[in-house]
Structures are given as structure tokens and as C-alpha cells.
Amino acid sequence: MCRVILIVMKNLTKIIGCLVATLLLFGAATAEAKPGKETFRITLKIECNHDTMMVMGCYFAAGNRVIDTAYRDSKDRFVFSGTEELKPGMYFIANPQGNYMEFAVYHEKPFFKFTTNERNWATNMEVEGSRENELMYEYQRLLHKTYSDLDARRATMDSATAVAFIRDSVQDIIYGVMMDFVKAHPDCMTSKVMMATHRDEPPTHDSTGRELTKVERYYYYADHYLDNMPLDDEMIIRTPKKVFYQSVMDYVDKVLKGAVPSEIIPRLDAALDRATPDGDVFQWLLLSWAQKYLQSNVMSYDEVYVHLILKYYANATWAAPSSIEQEVDRASKWDRLLIGREAPELIMYDTLRRAISLHRLPFEYKLLIFWSPSCGHCKKTIPQIYEHFLKYSEKVPIAVYAVLTEPDENSVRHWKLFLEEHGINHDFWLNVNGGEANIDWREVYDIQSTPQIYLLDKDNKILAKKLDGELFDLVMKNLTAEQNTTNQK
């Protein structure tokens, strides 16, 4: 794991790449006079450089932001200044060709001077007014020298020896250089940024010497994945994409992939509790993670979204009241529709004008469907569901409560034609018209799109949701197998 991270981090100054051109276009407007007292002044002079314009910007999560544009002055300098606060983080200055240099803003007033040479901006960089940036470029020069020495050593080896050397020694040497720097300067931003992506391998044994299982090692890894990520330090969100953004998104996309909500929620809580309340890191993590679980197709993950919104976003002082109201309203509805909750009662009329109660259907399982014959996805899904329903209705007691969601006269006509065309005619497949009901079902069930499909048990508890034909088949196959096992016992 450490070796992978080191490969990513071995040269901190090579991360912008193709984004520079876009940033230059965005920031190419003539700089205007900046009223008020200056809060930053960054001066860059590059010997033998012929550029006439450069831009300055900062990283933010997965993106970048251009802050200022500067043109070469009479002293061959590029001077960036303004009255906007430069928040802690990693910044860059880039030219139209895509060359760039980086600098840190961290616990120092950002009045820095940089002098370098066109031959190599990083290795020739001299810094005035910033110990943080002196250390950053000191480390880059050290890393550059280390790689040069390693290249020279490899050049003296035959190919087989060189391959073995790269495989067995190079990353350990680079790791040693990094750790020596971190130990010497633990509080500087360069050290914290490098350590942010460093993750230790889970232990193989516990304190008593017992060998840990794969599951125990996974739990350890999940619990400690973000240990070195300084979530309480606002500078970390203004670092290149592969530092903060990639780490925190890999955490939910890869490390916690497949975990159940009861495993995900406390780990996200632990991360959010480490971040500064209402700070940029906290806000970004909360909104990004909430959005991810809001859009997830995993049927149980709406519980994570509900938790994040009701625990954190509902009390946010930094969000617009209208946004908070909208999200809390949705989360509150979803909270009543989580797996394990009792589905709200529905009473509607079928095609023969008989009142049908969802809760009073005397079946082991009930499939609740909201759909419309004008919905293209419904036209494909409903016949699939019906086919699987016929298969399982012979094995387990199951009924369907299928709600027409567009009960206007034209839709009703197409509804009946669709049912007839596809032969959806079964005593336990109940087609009801949503035009008359005991509740505002669209509001209660938050029906924004169709089809919406729930599987309930005999007590009307939600067993599964977000079903399609394939997933319904899989869920029923598992339930049938469980029922057969229970009957055999």
C-alpha cells in the first residue's frame, strides 16, 4: 500500500497536467486594479523566461480555481496581489505552455518572492519570506537528487539486476527519504500533505499473538484508512486531486464498497467529527458523501443519506435555509421508507372499482409497484416483474399491489390496454388506480420517477426497494431458499 502511494506522491509538482490550458483561458482577462489593503503579494522572477503572462490559482478538492493574472513588469517579474484572503493550501503559478510552480500558504502571511531559472523551475527555486516554501523546495531538490543518484546506479547494472533493484529497493529508499524529512519537519505542510496518503498495512496478529481473520483485518483497515489525513486542517482540501479528493472518495467508493449502513455510518461520523465544524473540509465531505448515497442504486444506502442530512445538514448554519428545508423534507420522507420500516397504508380502487387495502392483503410477501404505461422504463420492467411473479407465486404466497401513477382518462385507457396486451391477469396481481386514495401517496412515498418497487413482508415491513426485474428475481430466489431451509428444519 505504501509503495502505491509513494508512486503517486514521488513528485508533488507533476499533478496539474492538462488542466492548465483551461485555467489559462479562464484567467486570461486583463488584471484590474485591486482596491483596499493587500492581503497577499506573490512575486515570481524566472531568468531566461520569455512569457508575457501567467496565472495564479489554487487546488480545491477535485478542481482548480484561478485567482489572479499577472503580466511581466519592467523588472521581468510576475507580481500577483489582491485583497482576497488566501486560505491555507497549495497554490500554483502557470504559463501558457503548461509549465508551473507550486507554493504553500500555511501559517505565514502570503508575501513571498520566488526566483528561479527557466532550465528547471523547481530545482533552481530560491524563496524569500516563507520558511514553509523553503522546506518544500528543499524536499523537492532532495527527491530530485535521490532519483538522479538511483538512475546513475541503475545505469551501471545489467538489465536483470536493474529490474531487481527497482523491484526490491527503490521504493524503500524513496520512502526512507520521505520519512526522514517528515521526522525532521513534522509540522510543515509538505510533510502533512505527503503523510495524508500514507496508509499502514493492517496487522496480521492482535496483541495476544492471535492471527487476525480477513474480516478483522478489513475492519482495521477501514477504521484507520484516514488516520493520516488531517481532516481538522483546512489546508488539506486545497491540495492536488490525488491527495485529499482521491483519498476520501476512494474511502467510500472502494474501502466501504459493499458495507452495510451500520458499518458505513459510524465511520463517516468519525471522519466528520474530526473536521472543523462548518469548515470547508466538513462542508465538502458532508455534501459530497450525502450526494453519493442519495444517488446510490444500493437499496439500503438511502439510510446513510438520511443519517447525514438529519444529523448534520439539518443544523447547518452555512447553507441556505431553502436548501436545508428541501433536503430535510426529502430525508424525513425517506426515513419513513427505510428497509425495516412499515410501509404506509394504501387504499385504492382496482379496475372493477373495488377498494383494496395494501395492509390487509393476507400474503407472506407483497410487491408494491408505482408505475405508468407512458413510462418507457416501466414498459420494459413491468412485464419482467410479472414473469418472475408468476414463477414465485407457485412457490411462496406473494401478491402484487400495482399503482397507476398517472390516473388521467388517457392513461387509464392505455393502462388497461397494456395489461391486456401483456396478459397481466392474475388473481393476486392487483392493479389499482392512483386517482383516488386514502393518502397523498405521491408525497408520502416521494414518487419522483417510475417505476418504484418495494417488497414487503406479511407485517408490511419493507424488505427490499429500488427493485427491477433482475433484482426482484434475485431477492425472491434468496427468500425462497431461506424459506425452504426453514421448512426442512
JOGIPE-V792110 format. One record per residue. N is the residue number from 1. RES is the residue in three letters. PHI is phi in degrees with one decimal (none if undefined). OMEGA is omega in degrees with one decimal (999 if undefined). D_LAST is the distance of its C-alpha to the last C-alpha in whole Angstrom. Layout:
# JOGIPE-V792110
[[N RES PHI OMEGA D_LAST] [N RES PHI OMEGA D_LAST]]
This chain:
# JOGIPE-V792110
[[1 MET none -179.4 46] [2 CYS -61.0 -177.5 50] [3 ARG -64.0 178.8 51] [4 VAL -62.7 -179.0 50] [5 ILE -64.0 -178.9 51] [6 LEU -65.1 177.3 55] [7 ILE -61.3 179.0 55] [8 VAL -67.5 -171.1 55] [9 MET -96.2 -169.4 57] [10 LYS -62.0 175.9 60] [11 ASN -136.7 -172.3 62] [12 LEU -65.5 -174.8 62] [13 THR -95.3 -178.7 65] [14 LYS -121.9 -173.4 63] [15 ILE -114.8 -177.2 61] [16 ILE -69.1 177.8 63] [17 GLY 59.4 -169.8 63] [18 CYS -71.1 -179.8 64] [19 LEU -72.6 -175.5 63] [20 VAL -59.8 -178.0 67] [21 ALA -57.9 179.2 69] [22 THR -63.2 -179.9 67] [23 LEU -63.1 -179.7 68] [24 LEU -63.8 178.0 71] [25 LEU -61.7 -177.9 71] [26 PHE -67.8 -172.1 70] [27 GLY -103.0 -172.2 72] [28 ALA -82.9 -179.6 75] [29 ALA -67.9 179.7 77] [30 THR -62.1 -179.6 80] [31 ALA -65.2 179.5 80] [32 GLU -95.2 176.5 81] [33 ALA -61.5 -175.2 83] [34 LYS -108.5 -178.5 81] [35 PRO -72.8 176.4 82] [36 GLY 86.3 -177.3 81] [37 LYS -77.1 179.1 81] [38 GLU -65.1 174.4 79] [39 THR -107.8 175.1 76] [40 PHE -151.1 173.1 76] [41 ARG -150.3 -179.2 78] [42 ILE -116.0 -178.0 77] [43 THR -114.3 179.2 80] [44 LEU -127.6 174.5 79] [45 LYS -127.2 -177.4 82] [46 ILE -122.1 179.2 81] [47 GLU -64.0 178.4 84] [48 CYS 67.9 177.7 85] [49 ASN -93.3 -176.6 83] [50 HIS -117.4 177.9 84] [51 ASP -67.4 176.4 81] [52 THR -105.6 -177.1 83] [53 MET -146.7 173.6 80] [54 MET -141.9 177.6 76] [55 VAL -119.7 175.2 73] [56 MET -118.4 179.5 72] [57 GLY -150.6 177.2 68] [58 CYS -135.9 174.4 65] [59 TYR -81.8 170.9 61] [60 PHE -153.5 -178.7 58] [61 ALA 53.5 -177.7 55] [62 ALA -92.5 -173.5 55] [63 GLY -121.7 -179.2 58] [64 ASN -141.3 179.2 62] [65 ARG -137.2 175.2 64] [66 VAL -80.7 -176.2 68] [67 ILE -106.0 -173.1 70] [68 ASP -154.5 175.0 74] [69 THR -122.9 178.7 76] [70 ALA -132.3 177.2 79] [71 TYR -113.8 -179.1 82] [72 ARG -56.2 178.7 84] [73 ASP -96.3 -175.9 87] [74 SER -67.8 179.0 91] [75 LYS -103.4 179.1 90] [76 ASP 60.6 178.5 87] [77 ARG -114.2 169.5 84] [78 PHE -113.6 -175.2 81] [79 VAL -115.1 178.3 81] [80 PHE -107.8 179.6 78] [81 SER -151.9 179.7 78] [82 GLY -180.0 -179.4 77] [83 THR -104.1 178.0 76] [84 GLU -78.7 178.8 72] [85 GLU -67.7 171.6 70] [86 LEU -91.2 -179.2 69] [87 LYS -72.6 -178.6 65] [88 PRO -56.3 178.5 64] [89 GLY 158.0 -179.2 63] [90 MET -101.1 -179.3 64] [91 TYR -116.9 179.4 67] [92 PHE -144.1 171.5 68] [93 ILE -124.3 -174.0 72] [94 ALA -133.5 175.8 72] [95 ASN -105.4 -176.4 74] [96 PRO -62.7 -179.3 74] [97 GLN -84.5 179.9 74] [98 GLY 95.5 173.1 70] [99 ASN -76.1 -177.2 72] [100 TYR -158.1 172.3 71] [101 MET -130.7 -179.3 71] [102 GLU -118.5 173.8 68] [103 PHE -148.7 -176.5 69] [104 ALA -104.5 169.4 67] [105 VAL -113.4 -171.7 68] [106 TYR -162.7 176.0 67] [107 HIS 59.9 176.2 68] [108 GLU -138.1 174.5 72] [109 LYS -68.4 -173.5 74] [110 PRO -77.6 172.3 74] [111 PHE -120.5 -171.5 77] [112 PHE -113.7 173.4 77] [113 LYS -124.6 179.4 79] [114 PHE -121.3 176.9 78] [115 THR -130.1 -178.5 80] [116 THR -150.9 -178.3 80] [117 ASN -125.7 -177.4 81] [118 GLU -60.4 -177.0 80] [119 ARG -60.5 178.4 79] [120 ASN -159.8 -174.6 76] [121 TRP -58.8 -172.4 75] [122 ALA -72.0 -173.7 72] [123 THR -71.5 -179.5 74] [124 ASN -100.9 -173.7 78] [125 MET -73.4 171.2 76] [126 GLU -116.8 -171.9 79] [127 VAL -122.4 172.6 77] [128 GLU -125.4 172.9 79] [129 GLY 87.9 -178.5 78] [130 SER -154.4 174.5 74] [131 ARG -67.5 178.5 73] [132 GLU -56.8 -176.9 70] [133 ASN -76.6 171.7 71] [134 GLU -60.2 179.9 73] [135 LEU -66.1 -179.2 70] [136 MET -61.2 -179.3 68] [137 TYR -76.1 172.5 71] [138 GLU -62.2 179.3 71] [139 TYR -67.8 179.8 68] [140 GLN -63.1 177.3 68] [141 ARG -66.5 178.4 71] [142 LEU -63.2 179.5 69] [143 LEU -66.1 178.6 66] [144 HIS -60.4 179.1 69] [145 LYS -64.6 179.9 71] [146 THR -61.7 179.2 68] [147 TYR -66.0 177.9 67] [148 SER -62.9 178.1 70] [149 ASP -63.9 179.0 70] [150 LEU -65.8 177.0 67] [151 ASP -61.3 179.4 68] [152 ALA -64.9 178.6 72] [153 ARG -66.0 -179.4 70] [154 ARG -64.6 -178.0 68] [155 ALA -64.8 -179.9 71] [156 THR -91.0 -175.0 72] [157 MET -101.7 169.5 69] [158 ASP -73.8 -171.6 68] [159 SER -60.0 -178.2 65] [160 ALA -64.7 179.9 62] [161 THR -66.7 179.6 63] [162 ALA -64.1 178.6 63] [163 VAL -62.4 179.2 60] [164 ALA -63.8 179.5 59] [165 PHE -64.0 178.5 61] [166 ILE -63.2 -176.8 59] [167 ARG -68.3 -168.9 56] [168 ASP -101.2 -168.9 56] [169 SER -125.4 -169.4 59] [170 VAL -58.2 -177.0 60] [171 GLN -65.6 176.4 57] [172 ASP -65.2 178.7 57] [173 ILE -66.1 179.0 61] [174 ILE -62.9 178.4 60] [175 TYR -61.2 178.7 58] [176 GLY -63.0 177.1 60] [177 VAL -61.0 179.9 63] [178 MET -61.5 -175.8 61] [179 MET -68.0 176.0 59] [180 ASP -63.0 178.8 63] [181 PHE -65.7 -178.4 64] [182 VAL -62.6 179.2 61] [183 LYS -65.4 -179.6 62] [184 ALA -75.8 -176.2 66] [185 HIS -136.2 -172.8 65] [186 PRO -65.6 -174.7 62] [187 ASP -98.9 -179.8 63] [188 CYS -82.7 -174.6 64] [189 MET -65.0 179.8 63] [190 THR -57.6 179.2 63] [191 SER -64.4 -178.1 61] [192 LYS -66.2 179.1 58] [193 VAL -66.6 179.9 58] [194 MET -65.4 -178.4 57] [195 MET -72.9 -177.1 55] [196 ALA -58.7 -178.1 53] [197 THR -102.2 179.8 51] [198 HIS -87.6 179.7 51] [199 ARG -131.3 178.6 47] [200 ASP -79.2 174.1 46] [201 GLU -69.0 177.3 43] [202 PRO -59.9 177.1 40] [203 PRO -65.7 177.9 41] [204 THR -91.6 -178.5 39] [205 HIS -136.7 176.8 38] [206 ASP -86.3 -174.9 38] [207 SER -66.2 179.9 41] [208 THR -92.8 -178.5 39] [209 GLY 95.2 -180.0 39] [210 ARG -72.5 179.1 36] [211 GLU -72.6 -179.0 35] [212 LEU -78.6 176.2 33] [213 THR -76.1 177.7 30] [214 LYS -61.9 179.4 31] [215 VAL -66.3 179.1 29] [216 GLU -64.9 178.4 32] [217 ARG -67.9 176.5 35] [218 TYR -62.5 -179.8 34] [219 TYR -60.4 177.6 34] [220 TYR -62.9 -179.0 37] [221 TYR -61.0 180.0 39] [222 ALA -65.0 -179.4 38] [223 ASP -70.1 -172.7 39] [224 HIS -112.7 -174.8 42] [225 TYR -57.7 -176.9 43] [226 LEU -101.9 -176.4 46] [227 ASP -56.0 -175.9 47] [228 ASN -91.3 177.2 50] [229 MET -84.3 -175.6 51] [230 PRO -77.1 -175.9 53] [231 LEU -66.1 177.8 52] [232 ASP -87.5 -179.2 54] [233 ASP -111.8 -173.5 57] [234 GLU -63.6 -179.7 58] [235 MET -65.7 -169.6 60] [236 ILE -66.6 179.6 57] [237 ILE -76.4 177.3 56] [238 ARG -101.1 175.8 59] [239 THR -128.9 -179.0 59] [240 PRO -54.3 -173.3 58] [241 LYS -49.4 -174.5 55] [242 LYS -77.1 179.0 53] [243 VAL -89.9 -176.0 54] [244 PHE -83.5 -172.5 52] [245 TYR -57.6 -175.8 51] [246 GLN -62.9 -178.7 49] [247 SER -66.5 -175.2 47] [248 VAL -72.1 177.2 46] [249 MET -79.2 173.3 45] [250 ASP -61.1 -179.6 43] [251 TYR -59.9 -178.8 41] [252 VAL -84.5 -176.4 40] [253 ASP -80.4 -174.5 40] [254 LYS -119.3 -176.1 39] [255 VAL -64.7 -177.8 38] [256 LEU -96.1 179.0 35] [257 LYS -61.8 178.5 34] [258 GLY 86.0 178.2 31] [259 ALA -71.7 178.7 30] [260 VAL -84.9 -177.2 29] [261 PRO -54.4 -179.3 31] [262 SER -66.3 174.8 30] [263 GLU -93.4 -177.7 31] [264 ILE -76.2 -171.3 34] [265 ILE -57.1 -179.5 36] [266 PRO -63.3 179.2 37] [267 ARG -74.6 175.3 38] [268 LEU -68.2 176.2 40] [269 ASP -59.3 -178.5 41] [270 ALA -61.3 179.0 42] [271 ALA -68.0 -179.5 45] [272 LEU -64.9 179.4 46] [273 ASP -67.9 177.6 47] [274 ARG -80.3 -178.3 49] [275 ALA -77.2 178.0 51] [276 THR -65.8 -178.2 54] [277 PRO -53.3 177.9 53] [278 ASP 68.7 177.5 55] [279 GLY -75.9 -177.5 56] [280 ASP -61.8 -179.6 56] [281 VAL -64.8 179.5 53] [282 PHE -59.3 -178.0 51] [283 GLN -61.5 -176.5 52] [284 TRP -66.7 179.2 51] [285 LEU -60.9 -178.0 48] [286 LEU -60.1 -176.5 47] [287 LEU -68.6 -178.6 48] [288 SER -69.6 -179.9 47] [289 TRP -69.6 177.8 43] [290 ALA -61.6 179.0 43] [291 GLN -63.1 179.9 44] [292 LYS -60.4 -177.2 42] [293 TYR -78.1 172.3 39] [294 LEU -63.4 -174.9 40] [295 GLN -92.4 -175.9 41] [296 SER -67.5 175.2 37] [297 ASN -88.0 178.1 35] [298 VAL -71.6 -167.8 32] [299 MET -61.5 -175.7 30] [300 SER -94.3 -172.1 30] [301 TYR -77.0 173.9 33] [302 ASP -64.5 176.4 35] [303 GLU -63.9 178.1 34] [304 VAL -67.0 177.2 36] [305 TYR -58.2 -179.5 39] [306 VAL -57.9 -179.3 38] [307 HIS -60.9 -177.0 39] [308 LEU -62.7 -178.6 42] [309 ILE -70.9 -175.1 44] [310 LEU -73.2 -179.7 43] [311 LYS -82.9 -172.1 43] [312 TYR -112.0 -172.3 46] [313 TYR -68.3 -179.5 48] [314 ALA -60.5 -177.3 48] [315 ASN -107.9 -176.8 50] [316 ALA -68.2 176.5 52] [317 THR -97.5 -174.2 56] [318 TRP -103.4 -177.9 57] [319 ALA -102.8 178.6 55] [320 ALA -66.5 -179.9 57] [321 PRO -53.7 -179.7 56] [322 SER -66.1 178.0 55] [323 SER -67.0 179.0 53] [324 ILE -61.1 -179.2 51] [325 GLU -60.2 -178.4 51] [326 GLN -64.9 -177.6 49] [327 GLU -70.0 179.5 47] [328 VAL -65.1 178.0 46] [329 ASP -62.1 178.9 46] [330 ARG -65.6 -178.9 43] [331 ALA -63.0 179.1 41] [332 SER -66.9 175.8 41] [333 LYS -63.9 -178.3 40] [334 TRP -65.2 179.1 37] [335 ASP -61.1 179.3 36] [336 ARG -82.2 -176.7 35] [337 LEU -119.7 179.1 33] [338 LEU -71.5 175.4 31] [339 ILE -58.2 -176.8 27] [340 GLY 101.1 178.1 26] [341 ARG -79.9 174.7 29] [342 GLU -79.2 179.2 29] [343 ALA -66.3 178.5 31] [344 PRO -58.2 -178.9 34] [345 GLU -64.8 175.4 34] [346 LEU -127.9 172.8 36] [347 ILE -129.7 -177.4 38] [348 MET -140.2 -179.2 39] [349 TYR -99.3 176.1 41] [350 ASP -87.7 -175.9 40] [351 THR -65.6 178.9 42] [352 LEU -102.2 178.3 43] [353 ARG 65.1 174.0 44] [354 ARG -98.6 178.7 40] [355 ALA -75.1 -176.9 39] [356 ILE -119.9 177.8 36] [357 SER -97.8 176.6 34] [358 LEU -64.3 -174.8 31] [359 HIS -66.3 -173.5 30] [360 ARG -92.7 176.3 29] [361 LEU -68.0 -173.4 28] [362 PRO -86.1 -177.0 24] [363 PHE -130.8 178.5 22] [364 GLU -65.0 179.4 19] [365 TYR -133.6 178.9 21] [366 LYS -134.2 178.2 25] [367 LEU -104.2 -179.6 27] [368 LEU -99.2 -177.2 30] [369 ILE -124.6 169.9 33] [370 PHE -107.5 -174.9 37] [371 TRP -155.7 178.3 39] [372 SER -146.8 179.1 42] [373 PRO -68.2 177.4 44] [374 SER -88.1 -179.6 47] [375 CYS -89.5 -177.0 44] [376 GLY -59.9 179.6 45] [377 HIS -67.0 178.4 41] [378 CYS -62.7 -178.6 40] [379 LYS -59.7 178.9 41] [380 LYS -85.9 -172.0 39] [381 THR -76.9 -173.2 36] [382 ILE -61.2 176.6 35] [383 PRO -61.5 177.1 35] [384 GLN -64.9 178.8 33] [385 ILE -60.2 -178.8 31] [386 TYR -62.9 178.6 31] [387 GLU -60.1 179.3 30] [388 HIS -69.2 177.9 27] [389 PHE -59.2 179.4 26] [390 LEU -59.2 -179.3 27] [391 LYS -65.7 -174.9 24] [392 TYR -86.6 178.9 21] [393 SER -66.2 176.9 22] [394 GLU -84.0 -175.7 21] [395 LYS -112.2 -178.7 18] [396 VAL -135.4 177.8 17] [397 PRO -74.2 -178.6 20] [398 ILE -137.3 177.0 22] [399 ALA -126.9 179.4 26] [400 VAL -117.5 175.6 29] [401 TYR -117.0 -171.6 32] [402 ALA -102.4 -173.2 34] [403 VAL -98.8 172.8 38] [404 LEU -76.1 -173.3 41] [405 THR -90.4 177.5 43] [406 GLU -124.3 -169.5 46] [407 PRO -86.6 175.5 47] [408 ASP -75.0 -173.1 51] [409 GLU -59.6 -178.8 52] [410 ASN -66.7 -179.9 52] [411 SER -67.1 178.5 49] [412 VAL -61.0 178.9 47] [413 ARG -62.3 178.4 49] [414 HIS -67.2 177.4 48] [415 TRP -59.5 -178.3 44] [416 LYS -66.4 177.8 44] [417 LEU -65.4 -179.5 46] [418 PHE -64.5 179.7 43] [419 LEU -61.9 -180.0 40] [420 GLU -68.8 -178.1 42] [421 GLU -61.1 -176.5 43] [422 HIS -96.5 175.7 40] [423 GLY 63.0 179.7 38] [424 ILE -83.2 -173.7 36] [425 ASN -146.3 -177.6 35] [426 HIS -144.4 -176.6 32] [427 ASP -58.4 -175.9 31] [428 PHE -102.9 170.2 29] [429 TRP -103.3 -172.3 31] [430 LEU -99.6 179.2 33] [431 ASN -96.5 -177.2 37] [432 VAL -121.5 -176.7 38] [433 ASN -95.6 -178.5 42] [434 GLY -74.3 -177.8 42] [435 GLY -67.7 177.8 46] [436 GLU -130.6 -176.4 45] [437 ALA -153.7 179.9 42] [438 ASN -76.0 -178.5 42] [439 ILE -139.1 171.0 42] [440 ASP -81.8 -172.2 44] [441 TRP -63.4 179.7 41] [442 ARG -64.9 178.5 42] [443 GLU -74.5 -175.5 43] [444 VAL -65.7 -178.9 40] [445 TYR -94.2 177.8 38] [446 ASP 50.3 -178.7 41] [447 ILE -82.0 178.9 41] [448 GLN -102.2 179.9 44] [449 SER -151.3 179.2 42] [450 THR -131.2 -2.8 40] [451 PRO -79.8 170.1 38] [452 GLN -120.7 -170.2 35] [453 ILE -131.0 178.8 32] [454 TYR -120.9 170.4 29] [455 LEU -110.8 -178.5 25] [456 LEU -112.6 173.7 24] [457 ASP -95.4 -175.3 21] [458 LYS -66.0 178.6 21] [459 ASP -95.1 178.9 23] [460 ASN 67.7 173.9 26] [461 LYS -80.4 -179.0 25] [462 ILE -74.4 178.0 26] [463 LEU -94.0 -177.6 23] [464 ALA -155.3 -178.8 25] [465 LYS -153.3 -177.8 29] [466 LYS 54.8 -175.7 32] [467 LEU -84.8 165.6 30] [468 ASP -125.4 -176.5 32] [469 GLY -60.4 -176.9 31] [470 GLU -66.0 -178.2 29] [471 LEU -70.4 176.6 27] [472 PHE -61.6 177.6 26] [473 ASP -59.8 -178.9 25] [474 LEU -66.2 -179.5 23] [475 VAL -62.6 -178.9 22] [476 MET -68.6 176.8 20] [477 LYS -61.8 179.7 19] [478 ASN -68.4 179.0 17] [479 LEU -65.4 178.1 16] [480 THR -64.8 179.0 14] [481 ALA -63.9 178.4 13] [482 GLU -63.4 180.0 11] [483 GLN -65.0 178.2 10] [484 ASN -64.3 178.6 9] [485 THR -63.9 179.4 6] [486 THR -64.5 -179.7 5] [487 ASN -64.0 -179.7 5] [488 GLN -67.5 178.2 4] [489 LYS -72.1 999 0]]
